[in-house]
Amino acid sequence: MDKMIIEGGEKLKGTVEISGAKNAALPILVSSLLCEGRSTFHNVPELMDIKTVVKLIRGFGAEVKGAKSIRVDADRLDNVEASYDLVKTMRASVLVLGPLVARMGRARVSLPGGCAIGARPVNLHLKALEEMGAEVTLQDGYIEAKASRLRGATIYFDIQTVTGTENIMMAACLAKGTTVLKNAAKEPEIVNLAEVLKAMGARITGAGTETITIEGVDRMTGAEGTVMPDRIEAGTYMIGAAITGGDVNVLGCDPLYVDALITKLIDAGITVETIPRGVRVCGGNGIRSIDIKTMPYPGFPTDLQAQMMVLLAVGNGLGVVTETVFENRFMHVAELIRMGADIIVQGGCAIVKGVPALKGAPVMATDLRASACLVLAGLVAEGKTELSRIYHLDRGYQRMEEKFSALGARIRRVPA
Ligand code: EPU
């Protein structure tokens, strides 16, 4: 297994181009399962999770070709089972459930287990499908869902769930009648997916708000779609510029998508300005400690919580990080402490007291965003950091070491 070696202390300088969003590309690729004919998707990031979803879609009988632009022909599907082997490597595989039941009348998908950031149940996905007339059973670790044709329903989500909203929005496209999703998640990736579904013939209004209305249609046909930029990747490089006292142009990502982060960086004393195609982030005038509370969009994203904790760890003063989306998303704290950070976790809060410097150390990644946090910590730390288990990073960041190296960081991948 490869490792990442980082020698800290360089100020990041230059320009970085943001890739397509993993969390938009995954549901968009899956949406092709609803369609007769061929779909083409552009700006798909080159990531492990994308390879996994391609494998999943091929397993149902679809033809898939290409990399950055991917063509999917799902005209003839001949299988409706997503195996444990694939689902265990990527929880988002559960997104195939809605489209398969809607198009094929049946799906058998391994029930995702818990993961490093929490129990992450899919009960709301299943309840919504039942409310649309599906018969859902759990057997031998698999979810089995059947419905000769789903019917429109009014669904109220107890909690805003991103993939839950996407799964049911896709299922409702081919249901009989109208579906109304209440307390739907509002993430921009959902809007991106809805745009693609509409190009395929779906009738959807309200994506990006708490109420999404979907009028079912009898068939959908393949279409073209473009994956939005990855706001979490953009945020990770913005934080990198801030903590190293650097000066970086982050291009290809609309500043609107990273609004919550920009506000927090400015509160912390970082200069952020809007430039054509992106934002410029300049650090170097000290970091004021701030408090952060993660919330569903448009609140501060949980997917940037770990990275932002590095900024607090080297800030001046005391900051509190409150995680409200996942119950166990502080796995990076123990590793940051090994690098000299002063952090205490109490329930869903981490109290971070800034220290003058972090020190390089061997550290281990536990999940995708925790890995990104440890790379950032390595970039700002004195000395050498060796990050192992970097397969987590490859799931969600396209060629991260190349992008950071181009900004002047001393970071390299070595075989373990
Ligand atoms: N939840 C339930 N029941 C459900 C569904 C969700 O209790 O049926 C709970 C979850 O346990 C969690 C909360 O609701 O406490 C919100 O979870 P959500 O369903 O929104 O998360 P998700 O759809 O599984 C997506 C992203 C995550 C991101 C979260 C929150 C994708 C493929 N994944 O997950 O991304 O953290 O939304 O924004 O879109 C990542 O990229 O590193 C990542 C983990």
Boltz pocket constraint, residues with backbone or C-beta under 6 A from the ligand:
constraints:
  - pocket:
      binder: B
      contacts: [[A, 22], [A, 23], [A, 26], [A, 92], [A, 118], [A, 119], [A, 120], [A, 121], [A, 122], [A, 123], [A, 124], [A, 125], [A, 126], [A, 159], [A, 160], [A, 161], [A, 162], [A, 163], [A, 164], [A, 185], [A, 302], [A, 303], [A, 324], [A, 325], [A, 326], [A, 327], [A, 368], [A, 369], [A, 396]]
      max_distance: 6.0
